[in-house]
Structure formats: structure tokens, C-alpha cells
Amino acid sequence: MKKPIFIILFVLFCFLLAIGSGFYAYLTSFKPDPEKEKEIEKETDPIKSPHERINVLVLGLDAGVIGVQESRNHKRSDTMFVVSIDTNDKKVNVLSIPRDSRVNIQGRGIDKINAAHAYGGPELAIKTVKDLLDIPIHYYVKVDYEGFKQIVDALGGVEIYVERSMHYDDYAQDLHIHLNKGLQLLNGEKALEFVRYRHYPNGDIGRIAAQQKFMSALAKKVLQPGTVLKLPRIAAILPNYVETNMEPGEIVKYADMARHIDYNNIKMDTLPGVDEYINGISYWIIDKSGMKEMVDDLLRDIDSLNSDIRIQVLNGTGEAGLANRVAQDLKKEGFNVVGTGNADKFDYENTVIIYRDGNIEQAKKIALLVGGSELVQKDFMDADADILIILGRK
């Protein structure tokens, strides 16, 4: 359910809800209770800049243990992926995390990443993903199977070509999948069977590929003009099955941005790795080197040229540790910071970005990251750097 949930929540939840202000009332229902919000705020990261890339962790929960009281049913995340939104260039990237990924879960040790939610809810799931990918997580969205089914039904089903017959029964999970090969209009129940089927030669990776195909079909359905007539029913369903820490106003803001996104250019990928059995348990062993490259590309949008640009950061405010903090942020974006220090004075009002000829694009990107309001080209700088940042109060 990795990719379909993204379309439901980002396209429906943003693009379609942006059509009319009448849906604002529905959005108020998404806010968690105050006590839960305090716990989640400890793990989610504040947005430091209006130009910052926004990362949203999306969790699709399984059915849990059949017959257990809902309040005590500790559900695993059958789906986990990060939606990364570039608010400047109006681009969206998606990184899927296989549910069997072998990771360290704080307080629990080595386990599959899908267990994090069962152990500690969205808070521990967020913490685990942040530790794994070394990125900030600003928001989370949690959806269960019933909501997925009802939304697909509200859309009138999704047409898709099933490339292989799918037959599987798991009585312990009350999971029964029976789909025949061929072009079909899948209702909510059958759509859920399609995205949950895992018995591919390459296991969960095959399922992710099928889900990407379903996402494309669902996107076409969502973006049909006739979908507008179904919005009241869809909007009424969402609050019952969706949990998020996004405020209604934030949803509306990203909804407006979503209208300008070319959904054909969304970049999607899955954490690289291999299947491996350890002590009789099947895990997805993540390729750490490949993961870093993928995270840099999809979630940080790091240009390989960044590491070739030498940067010096100087504190022009007198605020202790400011230059070092900014330097660390730049390093996370792949920039080569060669030095930090104090400026010639501590009364700079504006942050100044001084760059050598040929480095204007990198200077602009840095200005967005650090809030620089003055860009100055200077071919002969005293600093042994290509770009010199003098931090001001604003």
C-alpha cells in the first residue's frame, strides 16, 4: 500500500481538497488529541525555513491481530514510505522502505522496521526512520486498510490490468486474495488484495512494483473531472481512517502547491538491498552505500556539484555556535564546508552570500537554505573558498 496511499493522501487530500473552501471543515477532524500531539512533536522536526524541503512519513497499517480489542491491537506498518516535497521547485519524490528492512529500533534492538509502530506507535516509527535515513521528518500520516477500501469504493473502483493470477489464503490474518489475470475494475476489497499480494519471485520488491502500477491507475482515476462529484463522500471518509499531525491550514497550503505539480515527473524508488534469512527469519538487508546515494537524490536533492564547491561560514551576529550549526546543515546537504569562524563585525542585519564567478546556482541554493538575502559576486576573495557566507540576523 506504499504508493496508492500517497496518491490518496497527497492528490485527494491536497489537490482535490484545494478545489473548494467547503472542505476546510472536514480537515479539522484530522488533528490528533492534545496529549498524543505532545508525544509526536518530540519526534517530528520543526520547519526552520519556508524554503525547506518537507518530509512526510506515511504509514499504512495492517489489520493487527484478528479478534483483539481495537484499543489494544498493536498494528504493524504494512507500508512505510517518505514523501519529500520541494516547495521551491514544486517537485515531489517518494522513497519506499520495505517492511522487512532489518534495522535497529530504539529500546527494542534489531528487528524488522514494520515492528516499530507496533512497539511505540507513530512516535517510534518516526524515530526509527529518522535514525535510518538521517533526515528530518516534519509530518506523518497514518492510514488503515478499511479507509483504503472505502476510498477506492467512493471513487467507483480502479481499472487495472492484472498481469498474473493471484491466489493466496492466510486464515491467521483473515487474508484471502483471489484475482484472475486480465483487465479488471477493482473495488476497494479487490484493490486491497492487489496491493497486499506478496508472492512474487522477488518478494516484497515485486509487490512494490505492482503498487507503483496501481498508483498510476489510481492517479488517472483521481484526476478525472468526474471525481469532483464524489468529493463530499470521500472527504467524509478520510477523518475516520486517517491520522496526521498536519494542521488544516498546512494541508490547504500544500494543496495549493499540489495543483502546480507535474505528477508524471514524480521520482519514486525503493531502498536498495537483498533478501536474506537470519536465524530462520526473512529480512531485507539494506545496502547502506546505495541507501545514502538514494536518500541524497530523492530526499535531499543533493547535486554532485555541491561537494566540489568550497564554502566558508562566518558568524556576523555574535550568537554563539551559529556558524557551526549552519555549517552542519550545509554538510547534510552535501556541501563542502572548509571552515567556520567570526566575521569582521557582529552587527550584520542581513545574511550575505559572496560567490566567485561561475558559482551563482550554488549560491542561490545556499541562499534558500540559510536565508541569505544578499548575493554578491566577487572574483577575488581573501577566503580560501568559492562561496563565503556571512550570517546576519535575518
C-alpha positions in Angstrom: 0.0 0.0 0.0 3.0 2.2 -0.3 2.3 4.2 -3.5 -1.6 4.1 -3.5 -1.8 5.7 -0.1 0.5 8.5 -1.3 -1.9 9.3 -4.1 -4.9 9.2 -1.9 -3.4 11.4 0.7 -1.5 13.8 -1.5 -3.6 14.1 -4.5 -7.1 13.7 -2.9 -6.0 15.0 0.4 -4.3 18.1 -1.2 -5.1 18.6 -4.8 -8.8 17.8 -4.7 -9.4 19.4 -1.3 -8.0 22.6 -2.6 -10.9 23.0 -5.0 -13.2 24.4 -2.5 -13.0 26.1 0.9 -16.0 24.0 2.0 -13.7 21.1 2.7 -11.8 23.1 5.4 -14.3 21.9 8.0 -13.5 18.3 7.2 -9.8 18.9 7.6 -10.2 20.0 11.2 -11.1 16.4 12.1 -7.5 15.2 11.2 -5.8 16.7 14.3 -4.8 14.2 17.0 -5.7 14.7 20.6 -3.5 17.2 22.6 -1.7 14.6 24.7 -0.8 12.5 21.7 0.3 15.6 19.8 2.9 16.4 22.5 4.5 13.0 22.2 4.6 13.2 18.4 6.1 16.7 18.5 9.1 15.2 20.3 10.0 13.2 17.2 8.8 15.4 14.3 11.1 18.2 13.3 10.1 21.9 13.1 10.3 23.7 9.8 13.2 26.1 10.0 12.7 27.9 6.7 9.8 28.5 4.3 12.2 27.1 1.6 13.0 23.9 3.4 12.2 20.5 1.8 9.3 18.9 3.6 9.4 15.2 4.5 6.2 13.3 5.3 6.3 9.8 6.7 3.3 7.7 5.5 2.3 4.6 7.4 -0.2 2.1 6.1 -1.2 -0.2 8.9 -2.1 -3.9 8.7 -5.1 -5.5 10.4 -3.2 -6.4 13.5 -4.3 -9.5 15.5 -7.7 -10.7 14.5 -10.2 -10.7 17.4 -8.2 -8.4 19.6 -9.9 -5.3 21.0 -9.0 -2.3 18.8 -7.6 -0.2 21.6 -5.1 -3.0 22.4 -4.4 -4.1 18.9 -0.8 -3.1 18.2 -0.6 -2.9 14.5 2.5 -3.1 12.4 3.1 -0.9 9.4 2.5 -3.0 6.3 3.5 0.1 4.4 6.1 2.8 5.1 7.5 5.4 2.8 8.7 9.0 2.8 7.1 11.7 0.6 9.6 14.5 0.1 8.2 17.9 -1.1 10.4 20.5 -2.7 8.4 23.6 -2.0 10.6 25.8 -4.3 10.6 23.8 -7.5 7.2 22.2 -6.8 8.5 18.7 -7.1 7.7 15.5 -5.2 9.8 12.4 -4.6 8.9 9.2 -2.9 11.1 6.7 -1.1 9.6 3.3 -0.1 11.0 1.4 2.8 10.4 -2.4 2.6 8.5 -3.6 5.6 11.1 -6.4 6.3 14.0 -4.0 6.4 16.4 -5.0 9.2 17.1 -2.0 11.4 17.8 -1.0 15.0 14.7 0.1 16.8 15.4 2.2 19.9 14.7 0.3 23.1 14.0 -2.9 21.2 17.2 -3.7 19.3 17.4 -5.3 15.9 14.0 -6.1 14.3 12.0 -5.5 11.1 11.1 -1.9 10.6 7.4 -2.7 10.4 7.5 -3.6 14.1 8.4 0.0 15.2 4.8 1.2 15.0 3.6 -1.9 17.0 6.1 -1.2 19.7 5.7 2.6 20.0 3.1 4.0 17.6 3.9 6.7 15.1 6.4 8.2 17.5 8.7 5.2 17.4 8.2 4.7 13.7 9.2 8.3 13.1 12.3 8.0 15.3 13.3 4.8 13.6 13.1 6.2 10.1 15.0 9.4 11.1 17.8 7.2 12.6 17.9 5.1 9.5 17.8 7.7 6.8 19.4 10.6 8.7 16.8 13.1 7.6 14.3 15.3 9.4 10.6 14.2 9.4 8.2 17.1 9.6 4.8 15.3 9.4 3.3 11.9 9.5 0.2 10.4 8.0 -1.3 7.1 9.2 -4.0 5.2 7.3 -5.6 1.7 7.9 -6.9 -0.8 5.4 -10.5 0.0 5.9 -10.0 3.6 4.9 -8.2 2.5 1.8 -11.0 0.2 0.7 -13.7 2.8 1.4 -11.9 5.5 -0.6 -11.4 3.2 -3.6 -15.1 2.3 -3.4 -16.0 6.0 -3.2 -14.1 6.6 -6.4 -16.1 3.9 -8.1 -13.2 1.4 -8.3 -9.9 1.5 -10.2 -9.3 -0.2 -13.6 -6.0 -2.1 -13.9 -4.6 -5.0 -15.9 -3.7 -7.8 -13.5 -0.7 -9.4 -15.1 -0.8 -12.7 -13.2 -3.4 -14.6 -11.4 -3.2 -14.0 -7.6 -4.4 -16.7 -5.2 -3.5 -16.8 -1.6 -5.2 -17.7 1.8 -3.9 -16.8 5.2 -6.5 -17.8 7.8 -4.4 -16.5 10.7 -4.6 -12.9 9.2 -8.0 -13.4 7.7 -6.4 -12.6 4.4 -7.8 -14.1 1.3 -6.6 -13.0 -2.2 -8.3 -14.3 -5.3 -7.7 -12.3 -8.5 -7.6 -13.6 -12.1 -5.3 -12.4 -14.8 -6.8 -9.7 -17.1 -8.2 -6.2 -17.3 -10.4 -5.6 -14.3 -12.3 -2.8 -12.4 -11.2 -3.4 -8.8 -13.4 -2.3 -6.0 -12.0 -1.5 -2.6 -11.7 -5.1 -1.4 -10.1 -6.3 -4.6 -7.8 -3.3 -4.8 -6.6 -4.1 -1.3 -6.0 -7.7 -2.3 -3.9 -6.5 -5.3 -1.7 -4.2 -3.3 -1.2 -6.8 -0.4 -0.2 -9.7 -2.6 3.4 -10.7 -1.8 4.0 -14.0 -3.5 6.3 -12.7 -6.3 9.6 -14.3 -7.2 11.4 -11.3 -5.6 9.0 -11.0 -2.7 8.2 -7.6 -1.3 10.1 -5.8 -4.1 7.7 -7.4 -6.6 4.8 -6.1 -4.5 6.2 -2.6 -4.6 6.4 -2.7 -8.4 2.8 -3.8 -8.5 1.8 -1.0 -6.2 3.6 1.5 -8.4 1.4 0.3 -11.3 -1.7 0.6 -9.1 -0.7 4.1 -8.1 -0.6 5.2 -11.8 -4.0 3.7 -12.4 -5.4 5.3 -9.3 -3.9 8.7 -10.2 -5.7 8.6 -13.5 -8.9 7.9 -11.7 -8.4 10.6 -9.2 -7.6 13.2 -11.8 -10.7 12.5 -13.9 -13.1 15.5 -14.0 -16.0 13.3 -12.7 -14.1 12.7 -9.5 -15.1 16.2 -8.3 -18.7 15.0 -7.8 -17.5 12.3 -5.4 -15.6 14.6 -3.1 -18.2 15.0 -0.4 -18.3 11.3 0.2 -14.5 11.0 0.1 -14.0 13.9 2.4 -16.4 12.4 4.9 -14.5 9.1 4.9 -11.0 10.5 5.4 -11.2 11.7 9.1 -12.4 8.3 10.3 -9.4 6.4 8.9 -6.6 9.0 8.6 -4.4 10.4 11.5 -1.9 13.2 10.9 -0.1 16.0 12.7 -0.7 18.4 9.8 -2.8 21.4 10.7 -5.8 22.2 8.4 -4.0 25.4 7.3 -0.9 23.5 6.4 -2.9 21.0 4.4 -4.5 23.8 2.5 -1.1 25.4 1.8 0.4 22.2 0.4 -2.9 21.6 -1.5 -2.4 24.9 -3.4 1.1 23.9 -4.2 0.0 20.4 -5.4 -2.0 22.0 -8.2 1.2 23.0 -9.9 3.0 19.6 -9.7 3.5 17.5 -12.8 2.6 14.1 -11.5 4.3 12.4 -14.5 7.7 13.7 -13.1 7.4 12.3 -9.6 10.5 10.3 -8.8 10.0 7.1 -6.8 12.3 4.4 -5.7 12.8 1.7 -3.0 15.6 1.3 -0.5 18.2 -1.0 -2.2 19.2 -4.3 -0.6 18.9 -8.0 -0.7 16.6 -10.7 0.9 18.4 -12.7 3.5 17.4 -15.3 6.1 18.9 -14.8 9.6 18.1 -17.3 12.3 15.2 -18.5 10.2 13.7 -15.0 9.7 13.5 -13.3 6.3 14.9 -9.7 6.3 15.6 -7.1 3.7 19.2 -6.2 4.3 19.7 -2.6 3.2 22.6 -1.6 1.1 24.0 1.3 3.2 26.0 2.8 0.4 23.2 2.6 -2.1 20.8 4.0 0.5 22.9 7.1 1.1 23.0 7.8 -2.7 19.2 7.3 -3.0 18.5 9.5 0.0 20.7 12.2 -1.3 19.0 12.1 -4.6 15.3 11.7 -3.6 15.1 13.3 -0.1 17.9 15.8 -0.1 18.1 16.7 -3.8 21.9 16.9 -3.5 23.7 17.9 -6.6 27.0 16.1 -7.1 28.5 19.5 -7.8 27.8 20.6 -4.3 30.8 18.7 -2.9 33.1 20.5 -5.4 32.2 23.9 -4.0 34.3 25.1 -1.1 32.3 27.1 1.5 33.3 29.2 4.4 30.7 30.2 7.1 31.3 33.3 9.2 29.2 34.5 12.1 28.2 38.1 11.7 25.7 38.2 14.7 27.7 37.2 17.7 25.2 34.4 18.5 27.3 31.6 20.0 27.6 28.5 17.8 25.6 29.9 14.9 28.3 29.3 12.2 28.9 25.7 13.3 25.1 24.9 13.3 24.7 26.4 9.8 27.8 24.5 8.7 26.4 21.2 9.9 23.1 21.9 8.0 25.1 22.6 4.8 27.1 19.4 5.2 23.9 17.4 5.4 23.0 18.9 2.0 26.3 17.6 0.6 28.2 20.9 0.6 31.9 21.0 1.3 32.4 23.4 4.3 36.1 24.1 4.6 35.9 26.4 7.6 33.9 28.5 10.1 34.7 31.5 12.2 33.6 35.0 13.1 33.1 37.9 10.7 34.8 41.2 10.9 31.9 42.5 13.0 28.8 41.3 14.8 26.2 43.8 13.5 25.2 42.3 10.2 21.5 42.7 9.7 21.2 40.5 6.5 23.0 37.3 5.6 25.3 37.9 2.7 26.4 35.2 0.2 29.6 36.1 -1.6 30.5 33.9 -4.6 33.1 33.6 -7.3 32.1 33.8 -11.0 30.5 30.6 -12.1 29.0 29.6 -8.8 25.8 31.6 -9.0 23.5 28.5 -9.0 25.1 27.0 -5.9 25.0 30.5 -4.2 21.2 30.7 -4.9 20.6 27.3 -3.5 22.6 28.1 -0.4 20.7 31.4 0.0 17.5 29.4 0.1 18.9 27.1 2.7 20.4 29.7 5.1 18.0 32.5 4.3 20.5 34.7 2.5 19.0 38.0 1.3 22.1 39.5 -0.4 24.1 37.8 -3.2 27.4 39.4 -4.2 29.7 38.3 -6.9 33.4 38.8 -6.1 36.1 37.2 -8.1 38.9 37.9 -5.7 38.1 36.8 -2.1 40.5 36.6 0.8 38.9 33.4 2.0 40.2 30.1 0.6 36.7 29.3 -0.6 34.4 29.5 -3.6 31.5 30.8 -1.6 31.7 32.9 1.6 28.6 33.1 3.9 28.4 35.9 6.4 25.5 35.2 8.7 23.3 38.1 9.7 20.3 38.5 12.0 17.9 37.8 9.1 
